[in-house]
């Protein structure tokens, strides 16, 4: 009789082990929330070509001539003058009209400026 009680106990325990509910990783209560991505309208019309157009500037300052560089010293910026012709002397006060040329490579320390005109002043 004991063996029957023991068998009954083993069967009951085995049945309880199988009846345990299984857990699934994604349940409706643990669902992740999602945020919709914004909609981006496509551009209208043809693509535009980038431009680096600079306006002509009029500057006043003092000339400095050093090892192949002619520079214009202003109150705020030092310009490397490109295309300046004529007799150039350091220390002269001048007014220069020109176009900034950031793409020009020079061995000088100033910002490149393509000179249109230069006039001695005072």
ZICOR-V306780 format. One record per residue. N is the residue number from 0. PSI is psi in whole degrees, -180 to 180 (none if undefined). NEAR is the number of other C-alpha atoms within 10 Angstrom. D_FIRST is the distance of its C-alpha to the first C-alpha in whole Angstrom. Layout:
BEGIN
N_PSI_NEAR_D_FIRST + N_PSI_NEAR_D_FIRST
END
This chain:
BEGIN
0_-33_6_0 + 1_-39_7_4 + 2_-31_8_5 + 3_-40_9_5 + 4_-38_10_6 + 5_-41_11_9 + 6_-42_12_10 + 7_-41_12_11 + 8_-42_12_13 + 9_-42_12_14 + 10_-41_12_15 + 11_-45_11_17 + 12_-40_11_19 + 13_-39_11_20 + 14_-37_11_21 + 15_-36_10_23 + 16_-37_10_25 + 17_-26_9_26 + 18_-5_8_27 + 19_133_8_29 + 20_142_7_33 + 21_150_7_35 + 22_134_7_39 + 23_144_6_42 + 24_-32_8_45 + 25_107_9_47 + 26_163_9_46 + 27_-29_7_49 + 28_-22_6_49 + 29_20_8_49 + 30_144_9_52 + 31_143_8_55 + 32_155_5_59 + 33_151_6_62 + 34_128_5_65 + 35_146_5_68 + 36_148_6_70 + 37_150_6_74 + 38_135_6_76 + 39_125_6_79 + 40_137_6_82 + 41_150_6_84 + 42_145_7_88 + 43_138_6_90 + 44_177_6_93 + 45_158_6_94 + 46_145_7_93 + 47_140_6_96 + 48_130_5_97 + 49_145_6_97 + 50_145_6_100 + 51_58_8_101 + 52_129_9_105 + 53_149_10_106 + 54_151_9_109 + 55_143_14_113 + 56_151_13_113 + 57_124_14_116 + 58_149_17_116 + 59_139_18_118 + 60_-166_21_118 + 61_136_19_120 + 62_144_23_120 + 63_127_19_118 + 64_119_14_119 + 65_132_10_117 + 66_59_7_116 + 67_2_8_117 + 68_134_16_115 + 69_117_21_117 + 70_149_24_115 + 71_119_28_116 + 72_116_20_114 + 73_-178_13_114 + 74_-27_10_112 + 75_-30_7_109 + 76_147_12_109 + 77_124_19_110 + 78_138_23_111 + 79_119_27_112 + 80_122_25_115 + 81_130_20_115 + 82_16_13_118 + 83_125_16_120 + 84_164_10_124 + 85_-174_7_127 + 86_116_5_128 + 87_127_13_125 + 88_136_12_125 + 89_146_13_123 + 90_-13_13_123 + 91_142_14_125 + 92_130_18_124 + 93_159_18_123 + 94_127_17_121 + 95_135_22_119 + 96_130_18_118 + 97_-178_21_115 + 98_124_19_112 + 99_139_21_109 + 100_72_18_107 + 101_-18_12_104 + 102_-12_9_103 + 103_135_11_106 + 104_126_9_105 + 105_164_12_108 + 106_14_9_108 + 107_165_16_109 + 108_-16_11_107 + 109_170_17_108 + 110_131_19_107 + 111_137_22_109 + 112_120_25_111 + 113_116_20_113 + 114_130_21_117 + 115_-51_15_119 + 116_154_13_122 + 117_134_18_123 + 118_133_10_126 + 119_139_12_127 + 120_152_11_127 + 121_none_5_129
END
